[in-house]
Amino acid sequence: MDGSCVELAGGTSLKFVKMLALFIGVNLMVGIFFGPLMIFYGPIPSLRQMALGSLMVSRHDFIAQWFLSPEKIQEILGQPLEDLRSNPNMGVQLAFANGKGSDRIDVEDIQGKRFTGKVMIIHDPKRVKVALSSKMGEAGETVPEIATHEGAVAAINGGGFIDPNGQGNGAYPDGVTVSKGQFISVIQEDQKENIVGLTKKGILIVGRYSARELRNMDVSDVVTFGPALVINSKPTITQGDGGYGIAPRTAIGQKADGSIIFMTIDGRQVGSIGATLREVQDLMIQYGAVTAGNLDGGASTTMVYNGKVINQPSSVFGIRYIPTAFVVMPSKRI
């Protein structure tokens, strides 16, 4: 009798495990199928915008395209910043601080409600350049690798990149790229792109420009990314959160004294889930930015100082390979 009881108990236990597994499996399938439908077509616009925005700045943007057309994605995210421009010859006047301490670099921690990050102030803007992967066209490099072969004292990731077949090797920069006065890549001469760059005088420019326009603007260094966050000391995002969800962020700004602001926000990890574009914009204004632009974020977000990565990159696969970075050269080499 004892043996039959054991057998019955074992059979009942096995049946329960099978039923539990079936229950979990069915619910997972329902969640996988109906979850995206509820997000993309449900009654909560803010949830839809946040989820879609977070997807579009990750490596999984293709998921959104399974459910929505490109036109619908653009409609949900909104593009109110697309036509904002900053002309380096107009607007706020900069008064560069060229005296004692102008070669200083300051680094501070950022602490927000749901994120942490780093801000770096480079007091001499002419030390900031766009540097390239030494394997351009074949593969990208990490930010520390680019900083090392450039002999830079600091660096952050730069513009976006074209990713054939989803390999993520960072071989090809997107849009217009200019490094140390040389045009490296141009998709179409008259196609306007969201760019972030510096003139030869060290003035930060952000907004939508074509390569042809940039050739006439005495630019020194340019990458393609955006949107513009601050123009002439005014925020560009005045409604909503900027339309691209919560994610790790990288941004660059300039203060009235010419100082360049590097900013990174960690994300997709315990203790720091990331920031919206509006939150980054507001932080830039708090730090005195008169001009600021958004750079490639997500898994690309990396800040290096004195040979070490000082933020917390989000990718579990290691620091992302990218084609471009903003680097800070030693004072004696500018």
Secondary structure, DSSP 4 states (H G I P E B T S, - for coil): -HHHHHHHHHHHHHHHHHHHHHHHHHHHHHHHHHHHHHHHHSS-HHHHHHHHHHHHTSTTHHHHHHHS-HHHHHHHH--TTTT-B--TTSSSPP----STTTT-EEEEEEE-SS-EEEEEEES-GGGEEEEE-TTTTT--B-HHHHHHHHT-SEEEE-S-EE-GGG-----EE-S-EEETTEEEE-S-TT--EEEEEEETT--EEEEEE-HHHHHTTTEEEEEE---EEEETTEES--SSS-SS-SB-EEEEEEETTS-EEEEEE--SBTTB--B-HHHHHHHHHHTTEEEEEEE--GGG--EEETTEE-S----TT-SPPBSEEEEE--GGG-
